[in-house]
Amino acid sequence: MSDTPTTELGYEAARDELLDVVRLLEQGGLDLDASLALWERGEALATRCEEHLAGARTRIEKALSSDEDAD
């Protein structure tokens, strides 16, 4: 896993790392502390992905709104 703060990750990097976290958790075999650390990282990565998607949604809505205003 990356040590990069989630706030510095782009959408694709956060999504890819989140997929890795899920894979590791699904495989099992980790001790409780490692599982909790992965879970916490996964939660932070999911939040970061949601932030990126919300930002993209806002940009699209603004673009559509400005297109309607131009008509």
PQR file of N, CA, C, O and H, with PARSE charges and radii, in Angstrom:
ATOM      1  N   MET A   1       0.825  -1.175   0.000 -0.4000 1.5000
ATOM      2  CA  MET A   1       0.000   0.000   0.000 -0.0000 2.0000
ATOM      3  C   MET A   1       0.874   1.246   0.000  0.5500 1.7000
ATOM      4  O   MET A   1       2.017   1.248   0.456 -0.5500 1.4000
ATOM      5  N   SER A   2       0.288   2.280  -0.523 -0.4000 1.5000
ATOM      6  CA  SER A   2       0.998   3.549  -0.636 -0.0000 2.0000
ATOM      7  C   SER A   2       0.982   4.301   0.691  0.5500 1.7000
ATOM      8  O   SER A   2       0.035   4.199   1.471 -0.5500 1.4000
ATOM      9  H   SER A   2      -0.641   2.279  -0.893  0.4000 1.0000
ATOM     10  N   ASP A   3       2.051   5.055   0.926 -0.4000 1.5000
ATOM     11  CA  ASP A   3       2.096   5.933   2.096 -0.0000 2.0000
ATOM     12  C   ASP A   3       1.652   7.339   1.739  0.5500 1.7000
ATOM     13  O   ASP A   3       1.641   8.224   2.594 -0.5500 1.4000
ATOM     14  H   ASP A   3       2.820   5.138   0.293  0.4000 1.0000
ATOM     15  N   THR A   4       1.285   7.552   0.479 -0.4000 1.5000
ATOM     16  CA  THR A   4       0.871   8.865   0.019 -0.0000 2.0000
ATOM     17  C   THR A   4      -0.428   9.262   0.714  0.5500 1.7000
ATOM     18  O   THR A   4      -1.375   8.477   0.754 -0.5500 1.4000
ATOM     19  H   THR A   4       1.294   6.833  -0.216  0.4000 1.0000
ATOM     20  N   PRO A   5      -0.478  10.478   1.263 -0.5600 1.5000
ATOM     21  CA  PRO A   5      -1.741  10.930   1.862  0.2800 2.0000
ATOM     22  C   PRO A   5      -2.856  10.901   0.818  0.5500 1.7000
ATOM     23  O   PRO A   5      -2.640  11.260  -0.339 -0.5500 1.4000
ATOM     24  N   THR A   6      -4.022  10.482   1.225 -0.4000 1.5000
ATOM     25  CA  THR A   6      -5.125  10.361   0.265 -0.0000 2.0000
ATOM     26  C   THR A   6      -5.467  11.700  -0.373  0.5500 1.7000
ATOM     27  O   THR A   6      -5.949  11.741  -1.505 -0.5500 1.4000
ATOM     28  H   THR A   6      -4.197  10.190   2.165  0.4000 1.0000
ATOM     29  N   THR A   7      -5.224  12.795   0.340 -0.4000 1.5000
ATOM     30  CA  THR A   7      -5.540  14.115  -0.212 -0.0000 2.0000
ATOM     31  C   THR A   7      -4.677  14.457  -1.419  0.5500 1.7000
ATOM     32  O   THR A   7      -5.005  15.370  -2.177 -0.5500 1.4000
ATOM     33  H   THR A   7      -4.832  12.761   1.260  0.4000 1.0000
ATOM     34  N   GLU A   8      -3.583  13.738  -1.603 -0.4000 1.5000
ATOM     35  CA  GLU A   8      -2.689  13.991  -2.733 -0.0000 2.0000
ATOM     36  C   GLU A   8      -2.948  13.054  -3.910  0.5500 1.7000
ATOM     37  O   GLU A   8      -2.290  13.167  -4.944 -0.5500 1.4000
ATOM     38  H   GLU A   8      -3.316  12.996  -0.987  0.4000 1.0000
ATOM     39  N   LEU A   9      -3.892  12.135  -3.767 -0.4000 1.5000
ATOM     40  CA  LEU A   9      -4.149  11.147  -4.811 -0.0000 2.0000
ATOM     41  C   LEU A   9      -5.212  11.631  -5.788  0.5500 1.7000
ATOM     42  O   LEU A   9      -6.225  12.209  -5.395 -0.5500 1.4000
ATOM     43  H   LEU A   9      -4.427  12.042  -2.927  0.4000 1.0000
ATOM     44  N   GLY A  10      -4.961  11.383  -7.055 -0.4000 1.5000
ATOM     45  CA  GLY A  10      -5.975  11.608  -8.068 -0.0000 2.0000
ATOM     46  C   GLY A  10      -7.004  10.497  -7.994  0.5500 1.7000
ATOM     47  O   GLY A  10      -6.830   9.520  -7.265 -0.5500 1.4000
ATOM     48  H   GLY A  10      -4.139  10.913  -7.375  0.4000 1.0000
ATOM     49  N   TYR A  11      -8.077  10.654  -8.754 -0.4000 1.5000
ATOM     50  CA  TYR A  11      -9.160   9.672  -8.705 -0.0000 2.0000
ATOM     51  C   TYR A  11      -8.674   8.269  -9.063  0.5500 1.7000
ATOM     52  O   TYR A  11      -8.940   7.313  -8.336 -0.5500 1.4000
ATOM     53  H   TYR A  11      -8.219  11.447  -9.346  0.4000 1.0000
ATOM     54  N   GLU A  12      -7.967   8.150 -10.177 -0.4000 1.5000
ATOM     55  CA  GLU A  12      -7.550   6.824 -10.640 -0.0000 2.0000
ATOM     56  C   GLU A  12      -6.622   6.139  -9.651  0.5500 1.7000
ATOM     57  O   GLU A  12      -6.750   4.941  -9.398 -0.5500 1.4000
ATOM     58  H   GLU A  12      -7.751   8.927 -10.768  0.4000 1.0000
ATOM     59  N   ALA A  13      -5.687   6.900  -9.091 -0.4000 1.5000
ATOM     60  CA  ALA A  13      -4.754   6.321  -8.121 -0.0000 2.0000
ATOM     61  C   ALA A  13      -5.495   5.861  -6.865  0.5500 1.7000
ATOM     62  O   ALA A  13      -5.222   4.782  -6.338 -0.5500 1.4000
ATOM     63  H   ALA A  13      -5.583   7.873  -9.297  0.4000 1.0000
ATOM     64  N   ALA A  14      -6.431   6.684  -6.390 -0.4000 1.5000
ATOM     65  CA  ALA A  14      -7.203   6.317  -5.197 -0.0000 2.0000
ATOM     66  C   ALA A  14      -8.068   5.091  -5.474  0.5500 1.7000
ATOM     67  O   ALA A  14      -8.157   4.187  -4.643 -0.5500 1.4000
ATOM     68  H   ALA A  14      -6.652   7.560  -6.818  0.4000 1.0000
ATOM     69  N   ARG A  15      -8.704   5.064  -6.641 -0.4000 1.5000
ATOM     70  CA  ARG A  15      -9.558   3.920  -7.010 -0.0000 2.0000
ATOM     71  C   ARG A  15      -8.739   2.635  -7.103  0.5500 1.7000
ATOM     72  O   ARG A  15      -9.149   1.595  -6.587 -0.5500 1.4000
ATOM     73  H   ARG A  15      -8.632   5.799  -7.316  0.4000 1.0000
ATOM     74  N   ASP A  16      -7.585   2.707  -7.759 -0.4000 1.5000
ATOM     75  CA  ASP A  16      -6.752   1.514  -7.920 -0.0000 2.0000
ATOM     76  C   ASP A  16      -6.257   0.988  -6.580  0.5500 1.7000
ATOM     77  O   ASP A  16      -6.250  -0.220  -6.341 -0.5500 1.4000
ATOM     78  H   ASP A  16      -7.252   3.552  -8.178  0.4000 1.0000
ATOM     79  N   GLU A  17      -5.844   1.903  -5.709 -0.4000 1.5000
ATOM     80  CA  GLU A  17      -5.380   1.460  -4.394 -0.0000 2.0000
ATOM     81  C   GLU A  17      -6.537   0.891  -3.575  0.5500 1.7000
ATOM     82  O   GLU A  17      -6.360  -0.076  -2.834 -0.5500 1.4000
ATOM     83  H   GLU A  17      -5.850   2.883  -5.904  0.4000 1.0000
ATOM     84  N   LEU A  18      -7.715   1.490  -3.709 -0.4000 1.5000
ATOM     85  CA  LEU A  18      -8.886   0.970  -3.011 -0.0000 2.0000
ATOM     86  C   LEU A  18      -9.194  -0.456  -3.461  0.5500 1.7000
ATOM     87  O   LEU A  18      -9.529  -1.308  -2.638 -0.5500 1.4000
ATOM     88  H   LEU A  18      -7.858   2.275  -4.311  0.4000 1.0000
ATOM     89  N   LEU A  19      -9.084  -0.715  -4.743 -0.4000 1.5000
ATOM     90  CA  LEU A  19      -9.292  -2.080  -5.246 -0.0000 2.0000
ATOM     91  C   LEU A  19      -8.283  -3.050  -4.642  0.5500 1.7000
ATOM     92  O   LEU A  19      -8.630  -4.183  -4.309 -0.5500 1.4000
ATOM     93  H   LEU A  19      -8.811  -0.023  -5.412  0.4000 1.0000
ATOM     94  N   ASP A  20      -7.034  -2.607  -4.499 -0.4000 1.5000
ATOM     95  CA  ASP A  20      -6.011  -3.453  -3.870 -0.0000 2.0000
ATOM     96  C   ASP A  20      -6.358  -3.738  -2.408  0.5500 1.7000
ATOM     97  O   ASP A  20      -6.210  -4.864  -1.933 -0.5500 1.4000
ATOM     98  H   ASP A  20      -6.751  -1.687  -4.769  0.4000 1.0000
ATOM     99  N   VAL A  21      -6.820  -2.710  -1.706 -0.4000 1.5000
ATOM    100  CA  VAL A  21      -7.195  -2.879  -0.298 -0.0000 2.0000
ATOM    101  C   VAL A  21      -8.324  -3.903  -0.178  0.5500 1.7000
ATOM    102  O   VAL A  21      -8.276  -4.792   0.672 -0.5500 1.4000
ATOM    103  H   VAL A  21      -6.940  -1.795  -2.092  0.4000 1.0000
ATOM    104  N   VAL A  22      -9.325  -3.774  -1.022 -0.4000 1.5000
ATOM    105  CA  VAL A  22     -10.454  -4.710  -0.983 -0.0000 2.0000
ATOM    106  C   VAL A  22      -9.974  -6.136  -1.240  0.5500 1.7000
ATOM    107  O   VAL A  22     -10.377  -7.071  -0.547 -0.5500 1.4000
ATOM    108  H   VAL A  22      -9.364  -3.052  -1.713  0.4000 1.0000
ATOM    109  N   ARG A  23      -9.109  -6.295  -2.245 -0.4000 1.5000
ATOM    110  CA  ARG A  23      -8.583  -7.623  -2.565 -0.0000 2.0000
ATOM    111  C   ARG A  23      -7.865  -8.238  -1.358  0.5500 1.7000
ATOM    112  O   ARG A  23      -8.075  -9.405  -1.026 -0.5500 1.4000
ATOM    113  H   ARG A  23      -8.783  -5.536  -2.808  0.4000 1.0000
ATOM    114  N   LEU A  24      -7.021  -7.440  -0.714 -0.4000 1.5000
ATOM    115  CA  LEU A  24      -6.278  -7.944   0.446 -0.0000 2.0000
ATOM    116  C   LEU A  24      -7.209  -8.321   1.590  0.5500 1.7000
ATOM    117  O   LEU A  24      -7.018  -9.349   2.239 -0.5500 1.4000
ATOM    118  H   LEU A  24      -6.850  -6.492  -0.984  0.4000 1.0000
ATOM    119  N   LEU A  25      -8.209  -7.494   1.836 -0.4000 1.5000
ATOM    120  CA  LEU A  25      -9.148  -7.801   2.913 -0.0000 2.0000
ATOM    121  C   LEU A  25      -9.964  -9.052   2.599  0.5500 1.7000
ATOM    122  O   LEU A  25     -10.249  -9.856   3.486 -0.5500 1.4000
ATOM    123  H   LEU A  25      -8.364  -6.658   1.309  0.4000 1.0000
ATOM    124  N   GLU A  26     -10.336  -9.208   1.331 -0.4000 1.5000
ATOM    125  CA  GLU A  26     -11.111 -10.392   0.953 -0.0000 2.0000
ATOM    126  C   GLU A  26     -10.292 -11.672   1.048  0.5500 1.7000
ATOM    127  O   GLU A  26     -10.839 -12.740   1.321 -0.5500 1.4000
ATOM    128  H   GLU A  26     -10.104  -8.555   0.610  0.4000 1.0000
ATOM    129  N   GLN A  27      -8.994 -11.573   0.826 -0.4000 1.5000
ATOM    130  CA  GLN A  27      -8.130 -12.755   0.914 -0.0000 2.0000
ATOM    131  C   GLN A  27      -8.044 -13.263   2.340  0.5500 1.7000
ATOM    132  O   GLN A  27      -7.897 -14.463   2.575 -0.5500 1.4000
ATOM    133  H   GLN A  27      -8.549 -10.705   0.605  0.4000 1.0000
ATOM    134  N   GLY A  28      -8.136 -12.350   3.284 -0.4000 1.5000
ATOM    135  CA  GLY A  28      -8.062 -12.740   4.689 -0.0000 2.0000
ATOM    136  C   GLY A  28      -6.646 -13.108   5.093  0.5500 1.7000
ATOM    137  O   GLY A  28      -5.686 -12.846   4.368 -0.5500 1.4000
ATOM    138  H   GLY A  28      -8.256 -11.376   3.093  0.4000 1.0000
ATOM    139  N   GLY A  29      -6.537 -13.710   6.245 -0.4000 1.5000
ATOM    140  CA  GLY A  29      -5.246 -14.152   6.737 -0.0000 2.0000
ATOM    141  C   GLY A  29      -4.426 -13.067   7.408  0.5500 1.7000
ATOM    142  O   GLY A  29      -3.285 -13.311   7.800 -0.5500 1.4000
ATOM    143  H   GLY A  29      -7.317 -13.922   6.833  0.4000 1.0000
ATOM    144  N   LEU A  30      -4.984 -11.876   7.547 -0.4000 1.5000
ATOM    145  CA  LEU A  30      -4.257 -10.787   8.194 -0.0000 2.0000
ATOM    146  C   LEU A  30      -4.622 -10.743   9.672  0.5500 1.7000
ATOM    147  O   LEU A  30      -5.712 -11.153  10.070 -0.5500 1.4000
ATOM    148  H   LEU A  30      -5.911 -11.678   7.228  0.4000 1.0000
ATOM    149  N   ASP A  31      -3.696 -10.241  10.475 -0.4000 1.5000
ATOM    150  CA  ASP A  31      -4.043 -10.084  11.886 -0.0000 2.0000
ATOM    151  C   ASP A  31      -4.977  -8.883  12.042  0.5500 1.7000
ATOM    152  O   ASP A  31      -5.160  -8.104  11.107 -0.5500 1.4000
ATOM    153  H   ASP A  31      -2.810  -9.908  10.152  0.4000 1.0000
ATOM    154  N   LEU A  32      -5.550  -8.746  13.202 -0.4000 1.5000
ATOM    155  CA  LEU A  32      -6.556  -7.720  13.444 -0.0000 2.0000
ATOM    156  C   LEU A  32      -6.027  -6.318  13.181  0.5500 1.7000
ATOM    157  O   LEU A  32      -6.701  -5.513  12.539 -0.5500 1.4000
ATOM    158  H   LEU A  32      -5.402  -9.379  13.962  0.4000 1.0000
ATOM    159  N   ASP A  33      -4.821  -6.015  13.671 -0.4000 1.5000
ATOM    160  CA  ASP A  33      -4.268  -4.675  13.483 -0.0000 2.0000
ATOM    161  C   ASP A  33      -4.058  -4.351  12.009  0.5500 1.7000
ATOM    162  O   ASP A  33      -4.356  -3.240  11.572 -0.5500 1.4000
ATOM    163  H   ASP A  33      -4.273  -6.670  14.192  0.4000 1.0000
ATOM    164  N   ALA A  34      -3.552  -5.301  11.245 -0.4000 1.5000
ATOM    165  CA  ALA A  34      -3.333  -5.083   9.814 -0.0000 2.0000
ATOM    166  C   ALA A  34      -4.670  -4.916   9.097  0.5500 1.7000
ATOM    167  O   ALA A  34      -4.800  -4.067   8.215 -0.5500 1.4000
ATOM    168  H   ALA A  34      -3.310  -6.204  11.600  0.4000 1.0000
ATOM    169  N   SER A  35      -5.651  -5.715   9.468 -0.4000 1.5000
ATOM    170  CA  SER A  35      -6.975  -5.604   8.860 -0.0000 2.0000
ATOM    171  C   SER A  35      -7.604  -4.249   9.147  0.5500 1.7000
ATOM    172  O   SER A  35      -8.178  -3.625   8.254 -0.5500 1.4000
ATOM    173  H   SER A  35      -5.545  -6.405  10.184  0.4000 1.0000
ATOM    174  N   LEU A  36      -7.498  -3.791  10.392 -0.4000 1.5000
ATOM    175  CA  LEU A  36      -8.056  -2.486  10.752 -0.0000 2.0000
ATOM    176  C   LEU A  36      -7.345  -1.350  10.018  0.5500 1.7000
ATOM    177  O   LEU A  36      -7.985  -0.399   9.568 -0.5500 1.4000
ATOM    178  H   LEU A  36      -7.032  -4.298  11.117  0.4000 1.0000
ATOM    179  N   ALA A  37      -6.033  -1.451   9.901 -0.4000 1.5000
ATOM    180  CA  ALA A  37      -5.281  -0.416   9.185 -0.0000 2.0000
ATOM    181  C   ALA A  37      -5.695  -0.371   7.715  0.5500 1.7000
ATOM    182  O   ALA A  37      -5.861   0.706   7.141 -0.5500 1.4000
ATOM    183  H   ALA A  37      -5.513  -2.223  10.267  0.4000 1.0000
ATOM    184  N   LEU A  38      -5.858  -1.534   7.118 -0.4000 1.5000
ATOM    185  CA  LEU A  38      -6.310  -1.583   5.725 -0.0000 2.0000
ATOM    186  C   LEU A  38      -7.722  -1.036   5.596  0.5500 1.7000
ATOM    187  O   LEU A  38      -8.010  -0.283   4.666 -0.5500 1.4000
ATOM    188  H   LEU A  38      -5.723  -2.409   7.583  0.4000 1.0000
ATOM    189  N   TRP A  39      -8.597  -1.400   6.507 -0.4000 1.5000
ATOM    190  CA  TRP A  39      -9.969  -0.911   6.477 -0.0000 2.0000
ATOM    191  C   TRP A  39      -9.992   0.619   6.557  0.5500 1.7000
ATOM    192  O   TRP A  39     -10.709   1.274   5.799 -0.5500 1.4000
ATOM    193  H   TRP A  39      -8.364  -2.011   7.263  0.4000 1.0000
ATOM    194  N   GLU A  40      -9.208   1.180   7.473 -0.4000 1.5000
ATOM    195  CA  GLU A  40      -9.160   2.635   7.624 -0.0000 2.0000
ATOM    196  C   GLU A  40      -8.619   3.303   6.362  0.5500 1.7000
ATOM    197  O   GLU A  40      -9.133   4.338   5.939 -0.5500 1.4000
ATOM    198  H   GLU A  40      -8.626   0.649   8.088  0.4000 1.0000
ATOM    199  N   ARG A  41      -7.592   2.717   5.766 -0.4000 1.5000
ATOM    200  CA  ARG A  41      -7.055   3.259   4.520 -0.0000 2.0000
ATOM    201  C   ARG A  41      -8.117   3.169   3.418  0.5500 1.7000
ATOM    202  O   ARG A  41      -8.277   4.098   2.626 -0.5500 1.4000
ATOM    203  H   ARG A  41      -7.175   1.876   6.110  0.4000 1.0000
ATOM    204  N   GLY A  42      -8.829   2.059   3.374 -0.4000 1.5000
ATOM    205  CA  GLY A  42      -9.882   1.896   2.382 -0.0000 2.0000
ATOM    206  C   GLY A  42     -10.984   2.932   2.544  0.5500 1.7000
ATOM    207  O   GLY A  42     -11.479   3.468   1.553 -0.5500 1.4000
ATOM    208  H   GLY A  42      -8.699   1.304   4.018  0.4000 1.0000
ATOM    209  N   GLU A  43     -11.368   3.216   3.765 -0.4000 1.5000
ATOM    210  CA  GLU A  43     -12.384   4.238   4.019 -0.0000 2.0000
ATOM    211  C   GLU A  43     -11.905   5.608   3.538  0.5500 1.7000
ATOM    212  O   GLU A  43     -12.663   6.359   2.923 -0.5500 1.4000
ATOM    213  H   GLU A  43     -10.966   2.780   4.570  0.4000 1.0000
ATOM    214  N   ALA A  44     -10.650   5.924   3.822 -0.4000 1.5000
ATOM    215  CA  ALA A  44     -10.089   7.209   3.384 -0.0000 2.0000
ATOM    216  C   ALA A  44     -10.019   7.279   1.857  0.5500 1.7000
ATOM    217  O   ALA A  44     -10.290   8.325   1.268 -0.5500 1.4000
ATOM    218  H   ALA A  44     -10.034   5.315   4.322  0.4000 1.0000
ATOM    219  N   LEU A  45      -9.660   6.182   1.229 -0.4000 1.5000
ATOM    220  CA  LEU A  45      -9.595   6.144  -0.232 -0.0000 2.0000
ATOM    221  C   LEU A  45     -10.984   6.285  -0.859  0.5500 1.7000
ATOM    222  O   LEU A  45     -11.153   6.983  -1.859 -0.5500 1.4000
ATOM    223  H   LEU A  45      -9.440   5.332   1.708  0.4000 1.0000
ATOM    224  N   ALA A  46     -11.964   5.625  -0.269 -0.4000 1.5000
ATOM    225  CA  ALA A  46     -13.332   5.734  -0.777 -0.0000 2.0000
ATOM    226  C   ALA A  46     -13.844   7.166  -0.655  0.5500 1.7000
ATOM    227  O   ALA A  46     -14.506   7.676  -1.559 -0.5500 1.4000
ATOM    228  H   ALA A  46     -11.827   5.058   0.544  0.4000 1.0000
ATOM    229  N   THR A  47     -13.537   7.800   0.451 -0.4000 1.5000
ATOM    230  CA  THR A  47     -13.924   9.200   0.644 -0.0000 2.0000
ATOM    231  C   THR A  47     -13.273  10.084  -0.403  0.5500 1.7000
ATOM    232  O   THR A  47     -13.915  10.979  -0.954 -0.5500 1.4000
ATOM    233  H   THR A  47     -12.999   7.386   1.185  0.4000 1.0000
ATOM    234  N   ARG A  48     -11.993   9.834  -0.680 -0.4000 1.5000
ATOM    235  CA  ARG A  48     -11.282  10.628  -1.691 -0.0000 2.0000
ATOM    236  C   ARG A  48     -11.905  10.438  -3.069  0.5500 1.7000
ATOM    237  O   ARG A  48     -12.051  11.403  -3.819 -0.5500 1.4000
ATOM    238  H   ARG A  48     -11.472   9.107  -0.232  0.4000 1.0000
ATOM    239  N   CYS A  49     -12.267   9.223  -3.406 -0.4000 1.5000
ATOM    240  CA  CYS A  49     -12.929   8.968  -4.689 -0.0000 2.0000
ATOM    241  C   CYS A  49     -14.248   9.725  -4.763  0.5500 1.7000
ATOM    242  O   CYS A  49     -14.567  10.320  -5.793 -0.5500 1.4000
ATOM    243  H   CYS A  49     -12.147   8.439  -2.796  0.4000 1.0000
ATOM    244  N   GLU A  50     -15.012   9.708  -3.683 -0.4000 1.5000
ATOM    245  CA  GLU A  50     -16.286  10.422  -3.647 -0.0000 2.0000
ATOM    246  C   GLU A  50     -16.075  11.923  -3.823  0.5500 1.7000
ATOM    247  O   GLU A  50     -16.872  12.588  -4.485 -0.5500 1.4000
ATOM    248  H   GLU A  50     -14.753   9.226  -2.846  0.4000 1.0000
ATOM    249  N   GLU A  51     -15.007  12.459  -3.234 -0.4000 1.5000
ATOM    250  CA  GLU A  51     -14.709  13.884  -3.391 -0.0000 2.0000
ATOM    251  C   GLU A  51     -14.431  14.220  -4.856  0.5500 1.7000
ATOM    252  O   GLU A  51     -14.927  15.219  -5.378 -0.5500 1.4000
ATOM    253  H   GLU A  51     -14.360  11.918  -2.696  0.4000 1.0000
ATOM    254  N   HIS A  52     -13.644  13.385  -5.503 -0.4000 1.5000
ATOM    255  CA  HIS A  52     -13.350  13.611  -6.918 -0.0000 2.0000
ATOM    256  C   HIS A  52     -14.621  13.543  -7.760  0.5500 1.7000
ATOM    257  O   HIS A  52     -14.838  14.386  -8.631 -0.5500 1.4000
ATOM    258  H   HIS A  52     -13.241  12.574  -5.078  0.4000 1.0000
ATOM    259  N   LEU A  53     -15.448  12.556  -7.504 -0.4000 1.5000
ATOM    260  CA  LEU A  53     -16.684  12.410  -8.272 -0.0000 2.0000
ATOM    261  C   LEU A  53     -17.645  13.568  -8.023  0.5500 1.7000
ATOM    262  O   LEU A  53     -18.307  14.033  -8.952 -0.5500 1.4000
ATOM    263  H   LEU A  53     -15.272  11.871  -6.796  0.4000 1.0000
ATOM    264  N   ALA A  54     -17.726  14.033  -6.793 -0.4000 1.5000
ATOM    265  CA  ALA A  54     -18.585  15.176  -6.483 -0.0000 2.0000
ATOM    266  C   ALA A  54     -18.082  16.425  -7.211  0.5500 1.7000
ATOM    267  O   ALA A  54     -18.877  17.210  -7.728 -0.5500 1.4000
ATOM    268  H   ALA A  54     -17.189  13.656  -6.039  0.4000 1.0000
ATOM    269  N   GLY A  55     -16.768  16.601  -7.247 -0.4000 1.5000
ATOM    270  CA  GLY A  55     -16.199  17.739  -7.962 -0.0000 2.0000
ATOM    271  C   GLY A  55     -16.486  17.670  -9.450  0.5500 1.7000
ATOM    272  O   GLY A  55     -16.808  18.682 -10.074 -0.5500 1.4000
ATOM    273  H   GLY A  55     -16.122  15.963  -6.826  0.4000 1.0000
ATOM    274  N   ALA A  56     -16.372  16.496 -10.011 -0.4000 1.5000
ATOM    275  CA  ALA A  56     -16.663  16.312 -11.438 -0.0000 2.0000
ATOM    276  C   ALA A  56     -18.142  16.588 -11.706  0.5500 1.7000
ATOM    277  O   ALA A  56     -18.487  17.229 -12.699 -0.5500 1.4000
ATOM    278  H   ALA A  56     -16.110  15.674  -9.505  0.4000 1.0000
ATOM    279  N   ARG A  57     -19.003  16.110 -10.830 -0.4000 1.5000
ATOM    280  CA  ARG A  57     -20.437  16.323 -10.983 -0.0000 2.0000
ATOM    281  C   ARG A  57     -20.762  17.818 -10.964  0.5500 1.7000
ATOM    282  O   ARG A  57     -21.563  18.293 -11.769 -0.5500 1.4000
ATOM    283  H   ARG A  57     -18.723  15.590 -10.024  0.4000 1.0000
ATOM    284  N   THR A  58     -20.142  18.547 -10.052 -0.4000 1.5000
ATOM    285  CA  THR A  58     -20.353  19.988  -9.955 -0.0000 2.0000
ATOM    286  C   THR A  58     -19.902  20.693 -11.221  0.5500 1.7000
ATOM    287  O   THR A  58     -20.595  21.577 -11.724 -0.5500 1.4000
ATOM    288  H   THR A  58     -19.492  18.160  -9.398  0.4000 1.0000
ATOM    289  N   ARG A  59     -18.751  20.308 -11.734 -0.4000 1.5000
ATOM    290  CA  ARG A  59     -18.249  20.922 -12.971 -0.0000 2.0000
ATOM    291  C   ARG A  59     -19.186  20.654 -14.141  0.5500 1.7000
ATOM    292  O   ARG A  59     -19.425  21.540 -14.961 -0.5500 1.4000
ATOM    293  H   ARG A  59     -18.188  19.590 -11.326  0.4000 1.0000
ATOM    294  N   ILE A  60     -19.716  19.441 -14.223 -0.4000 1.5000
ATOM    295  CA  ILE A  60     -20.638  19.097 -15.308 -0.0000 2.0000
ATOM    296  C   ILE A  60     -21.926  19.905 -15.178  0.5500 1.7000
ATOM    297  O   ILE A  60     -22.435  20.436 -16.165 -0.5500 1.4000
ATOM    298  H   ILE A  60     -19.521  18.720 -13.558  0.4000 1.0000
ATOM    299  N   GLU A  61     -22.447  19.995 -13.959 -0.4000 1.5000
ATOM    300  CA  GLU A  61     -23.676  20.758 -13.740 -0.0000 2.0000
ATOM    301  C   GLU A  61     -23.484  22.225 -14.102  0.5500 1.7000
ATOM    302  O   GLU A  61     -24.375  22.831 -14.697 -0.5500 1.4000
ATOM    303  H   GLU A  61     -22.033  19.563 -13.158  0.4000 1.0000
ATOM    304  N   LYS A  62     -22.336  22.809 -13.753 -0.4000 1.5000
ATOM    305  CA  LYS A  62     -22.046  24.207 -14.108 -0.0000 2.0000
ATOM    306  C   LYS A  62     -21.951  24.369 -15.614  0.5500 1.7000
ATOM    307  O   LYS A  62     -22.466  25.338 -16.172 -0.5500 1.4000
ATOM    308  H   LYS A  62     -21.612  22.316 -13.270  0.4000 1.0000
ATOM    309  N   ALA A  63     -21.297  23.424 -16.274 -0.4000 1.5000
ATOM    310  CA  ALA A  63     -21.157  23.509 -17.728 -0.0000 2.0000
ATOM    311  C   ALA A  63     -22.519  23.406 -18.400  0.5500 1.7000
ATOM    312  O   ALA A  63     -22.808  24.155 -19.334 -0.5500 1.4000
ATOM    313  H   ALA A  63     -20.879  22.636 -15.822  0.4000 1.0000
ATOM    314  N   LEU A  64     -23.352  22.491 -17.937 -0.4000 1.5000
ATOM    315  CA  LEU A  64     -24.684  22.354 -18.511 -0.0000 2.0000
ATOM    316  C   LEU A  64     -25.524  23.585 -18.257  0.5500 1.7000
ATOM    317  O   LEU A  64     -26.285  24.013 -19.125 -0.5500 1.4000
ATOM    318  H   LEU A  64     -23.117  21.883 -17.178  0.4000 1.0000
ATOM    319  N   SER A  65     -25.393  24.156 -17.076 -0.4000 1.5000
ATOM    320  CA  SER A  65     -26.134  25.358 -16.722 -0.0000 2.0000
ATOM    321  C   SER A  65     -25.722  26.539 -17.594  0.5500 1.7000
ATOM    322  O   SER A  65     -26.570  27.308 -18.049 -0.5500 1.4000
ATOM    323  H   SER A  65     -24.775  23.808 -16.371  0.4000 1.0000
ATOM    324  N   SER A  66     -24.431  26.678 -17.823 -0.4000 1.5000
ATOM    325  CA  SER A  66     -23.958  27.794 -18.659 -0.0000 2.0000
ATOM    326  C   SER A  66     -24.360  27.604 -20.112  0.5500 1.7000
ATOM    327  O   SER A  66     -24.590  28.584 -20.821 -0.5500 1.4000
ATOM    328  H   SER A  66     -23.742  26.054 -17.454  0.4000 1.0000
ATOM    329  N   ASP A  67     -24.448  26.343 -20.571 -0.4000 1.5000
ATOM    330  CA  ASP A  67     -24.927  26.068 -21.926 -0.0000 2.0000
ATOM    331  C   ASP A  67     -26.386  26.465 -22.075  0.5500 1.7000
ATOM    332  O   ASP A  67     -26.783  27.021 -23.099 -0.5500 1.4000
ATOM    333  H   ASP A  67     -24.260  25.547 -19.995  0.4000 1.0000
ATOM    334  N   GLU A  68     -27.193  26.176 -21.040 -0.4000 1.5000
ATOM    335  CA  GLU A  68     -28.620  26.537 -21.067 -0.0000 2.0000
ATOM    336  C   GLU A  68     -28.800  28.042 -21.040  0.5500 1.7000
ATOM    337  O   GLU A  68     -29.698  28.573 -21.693 -0.5500 1.4000
ATOM    338  H   GLU A  68     -26.871  25.725 -20.208  0.4000 1.0000
ATOM    339  N   ASP A  69     -27.953  28.737 -20.288 -0.4000 1.5000
ATOM    340  CA  ASP A  69     -28.025  30.191 -20.206 -0.0000 2.0000
ATOM    341  C   ASP A  69     -27.663  30.829 -21.535  0.5500 1.7000
ATOM    342  O   ASP A  69     -28.190  31.892 -21.866 -0.5500 1.4000
ATOM    343  H   ASP A  69     -27.223  28.306 -19.757  0.4000 1.0000
ATOM    344  N   ALA A  70     -26.778  30.209 -22.307 -0.4000 1.5000
ATOM    345  CA  ALA A  70     -26.329  30.739 -23.591 -0.0000 2.0000
ATOM    346  C   ALA A  70     -27.407  30.596 -24.658  0.5500 1.7000
ATOM    347  O   ALA A  70     -27.400  31.328 -25.648 -0.5500 1.4000
ATOM    348  H   ALA A  70     -26.350  29.346 -22.038  0.4000 1.0000
ATOM    349  N   ASP A  71     -28.334  29.658 -24.466 -0.4000 1.5000
ATOM    350  CA  ASP A  71     -29.395  29.418 -25.470 -0.0000 2.0000
ATOM    351  C   ASP A  71     -30.434  30.436 -25.424  0.5500 1.7000
ATOM    352  O   ASP A  71     -31.389  30.378 -26.198 -0.5500 1.4000
ATOM    353  H   ASP A  71     -28.340  29.063 -23.662  0.4000 1.0000
TER
END
